[in-house]
Amino acid sequence: MFSHSEFDIFDGLVRMDLRRFITLKTVVEEGSFLRASQKLCCTQSTVTFHIQQLEQELSVQLFEKIGRRMCLTSEGKRLMPHIHDLTRVMASIRQSAQQDAQPSGDLRVATGETLLAYKMPQVLQRFKQRAPHVRLSLQSLNCYVIRDALLGDEVDLGVFYRVGNDDALEMIPLGDQSLALVASPLLQHVDFTRHHQHIPCSFIINEPQCIFRQRFEGLLRKRQITLENTIELWSIESIKHCVSANLGVSFLPRFAVEKELRSGELVELPFSEQPELITALCGYHAGKVVSPAMRAFIECIEESFATHEKMPG
């Protein structure tokens, strides 16, 4: 049951038209009343009216004009976390009421690059057939960035590798993926199992926050092995091309180099007695209601990963 004070607060929020809060959130996101009106498909005067009503009801000034941009006042900034919570709750109520409906609306998914390139095409094919009316937004991000985007409700689902435990996220395991140290056949004599040495070759990998890079560099430090230098590239395909051209070695998920290993373009170098594994996950915010579109995507990814696990090689 509500206490009298809680009921008064709730009643006051109900009486304040929720559209005004959505207008406020949109102005902040878009940076101007004009762009907010364009996104909300209304007139600029309507946006101005909603903001003025909110300011009167809350007895605060929400915006101040700095140059040509409307900026939140300190009072407005303090209000925004509550606005985000409110809009998130309303979205959850809407989704709960549509649990048995056909998947529709928008779905925001972020995934790691190797998963996007080598695991997601089959997922996307299944999802297109199962949920043709969903507007899917898909982007490739670093695993740490994906985790933060899920926590900030910037994406609905993340498909990435485990980068630590987080109680605020619901995690669906998609299986362990093995990592392989690969080189061109000309470097197959290089021994990375011997400790305390300098190996005169390059490590070719992407950004410092790459989980494969962190794992490999951590093991090298433990073995006191140094390399000539590190070549940073964003594209996994570019990394593989450089490795096959004998420019250095790389440490990548085995599924990303299976084709090149089978053809002999790359060779796997001995590295650890036990396979080095990383865990693939599908995650979403623990406080988020799973919409029909989210559920359909999760089912597609679980089915696709299960199929890949059964495939030989």
N, C-alpha and C positions, 0 to 999 in steps of 0.2 A: 504493500500500500504506500501511496505518496504521503509524506508529511505535508502540513499546510504550506510550509515555505517552498518545498519541492513542487507542490501542485501549482503554487502561484507562479513560479519560474516557468514551469511547463506551459501553463495557460498563457503566460505572456508571450512565449515563443510561438505558440499556435496562432495567437492573434496577430503577431507580426507575420505578414505573408512570407512564406518560405521562398517565394520568387525573389524577394529583396536580398536574401542571403546569397542566393545563386547569382544574382546580379553583382553583388559585392565581390564574390569570389572570381567572377569572370573579368571584372574591371582590373583586379589585381593581376590575374594571369595575362591579360591582353595589354595592359599598360596604358589604356586610354578608354574614355567613355565611348568614343566613336567605334573603335575596334570591338569593344564589348557589345555594342548594339548590333554590329554586323554579325557577330558570332551567335547572338541570341535571337537574331531575326526580328528586331524591334527598332523603334526610333531612338535616336540619341536622347531626346527629351524624356522618354520613358525610363531610360537608365538613370538620368539625372534625378527624376522624380523618386525612383526607388531608393536611391542613395540619400536623398534629402529626408524621406520618410524614416529611414533607419536612423539617421543622425538625430532626428527629433525624438524618436521613441527611446533611443539609448542615451540621449543627452550628451553626445560626444561629437567631435568633428572627426570624420573618418579619413578625409583626404586633404592634401594641400598641394598646390600647383608649384612645381619646381621646374623652371624653364617651360618646356612644352609638355612635360610629363606629369601625370597625376600620381602622387606618391602617398603612401599610407602615413598617417600621423602615428605617434607612439601609441595612442589609444587604439587606433585601427590595427596596429601590429599585434597588440595583446589579444585582440578579438579573433584574429585569423585562425589560430589552432582550433578554437571552438567551432568556427564556421566549417572547417574541413571535417571535423568530427560529425557535425550535423548533416552535412551533405553525404558523407559516407553512410551514416545511419539510414538516411532516406533511400539511398541506392540499395542498401541491404534489404530494407522493407520491400522495395519494388521487386527485387530479385526473388525474395522469398515467396511473394505472391505469384511468381511466374515459374515455379520450380518444374511444373509439368508441361510447360509450354515448349514449343519448338525453339531450338537455339536461334537467337537473333541478336541484333544490336552490335555493339563494338566489343572487341576483345584485344587487349594489349598484351603481347608476349615478348619477352626478352630472352635471348639465348646466347651461349658462348659460340665463338666462331667455328670451332671444329664440330660441335654438335649441329650447328646450323648447316654446315656444308655437307656433312657425311651422314647425319642421322635424321635430319628434319624433312628432307624431300618426301619420304614415304609417309611421315606424319601429316604433312600438308596435303598430300593427295587424299588420304583417308578423311581428313577434316573437311576438305572442300566438298566431298561427296555427302558427308554426314550433316554438315551445317552450312549449306550454300547461301543462307541469308545473313550470315555473320560477317561483319566488316572487320577483317583481321589486320592488326598493325603488328609487324614483326621487325625487331631490330637486334643487331648483334652487339653485345656489350661484354665487358670484363666481368668475371664471376662476382667480384666484390661489389662492382657497380650494380649488378643485378640484385644482389641481396639488399643493398641500400634502397634501390628503386621499389622493391617489394615492401620494405618497411615504410617507405614514404608514400605508398599507394600510387606510385607513378606508373606501375604496370600491374596487370592482373595475375599473370603467371610468369614464372621464371624457369627456364630449363638450363641447368648449369651444374658445376662440380662443387662438391661440399667444400666450403671455406671456413668451417667452424660451426658450432652449435648455436642456434638462436631460437629461444622459446617463443618468440613472437611470430614465427613462421611455421606453417604446416609443410612437412617435407614428405614427398612420395619417392622412395628409392627406385631407381631405374637400373640398378646393377653396377658392379665394379667394372671399371675399364682399365686394362693394362697399358702401361707406358713402355715405349721402346726407344733405346738409344740407337740412332741410325746414322749411317755415313755412306759415302760412295765406296764401291769395291776397292778403290785404291787405298782406302784408309782402314781396311779390315784387319790389319795387323796391330792397330793401336789398342793398348791394354788399359782400360779404365778401372780394372779391378785391383791394380797395384797401388798402394798408398804412397804418400810422400814423393810426389814427382811433379814435374812441369811438362805438359803436353803441348807441343808447338802447333796448335790448330785452333780455329775459331769455334765458338758456340753460337749457332744461328737460331734465334728465337724471337718472340715478340716482346711486348712491354714488360717492365720489371714486376708488375702485379700478376703476370701470367702464372697460374698455379703449376704448370709443368716446369717453368723456369725456376720458380721458388723451390720446388722439390729437388731438381737437379743440382742447383747451386748449393743447397743445403747439404746434399750428400757429398759434393766435391769438397766443401769446407771440412766435413767430418773426416774425409779421407786425406785431407791436406794435399789436394790436387789443384794445380793452377793451369789455366789455359792462356793462350796468346791474347785473345780479346773476345768481345761479344759483339755480334752483328745483330742489330734489332730491326726486324721487319714486321709489318702488320699482318700480311697475308700468309696463311699456312701454305698455300700453293707456291708462293714466292720462296718461302723457306725451303720447301722440298726441292725446288729447282736449283737453288744455290747449293744445297747439300749434294745433290746428284752431280753438280758441276765441280765437286771436290773442293768447295770453299770452306768446309767445316762440318761439324756434326750437329745434330739436333735431338731433342728429347720430346716425343710427341705421343699422343694416344695411338695404340697399335692400329685401330680401325682407320686412322687417317693415312697410314702408310702401307696398308695391306697390299694394295695394287702394285706399288713400287717394289715391295719386298718379294712378291711373287714373280715379277718380271726380271728381277736381278738388278734393276736400276739402283736400288739401295740395298744395303746389307745391315743386319742388326748386330751391334757390338755387344759382347758380354758385359754385364754391368752389375747385376745383383744375383745372389743365389735364389732368392724368392722374387717373384714378379712384383714390380712397383705398381700399385693400384691407386686409382682415384675413383670416387663414387659420383655417379651422375644422379641428379635429382630433378624432380619437378616440384616447385614450391609456390606457395601463395600465403598472403597474410592470414594469420590465425583468426583475426577478427572479421574476415571477409566472408560473406555468404557466397557459396559456390553457385554461380549462375548456370543455366543450361548450356551456355556456350563454353564456359570453363570446364564443366563436367565432360562435354563432348570432346574437348581438346585433350583432357587428361586421359580419357579412354583411348583415344587415338594414339597417344604417345606411349601408353603402357603396352598396347597391342603391338606397335611397331618395334619397340625395344625388345619385347619378348620374341618377336620374329627374328630380329638380328641375332639374339643370343643362340637361337637354334641353328643359324646358318653355319656351315663349315668354314674353317679358316679364320 
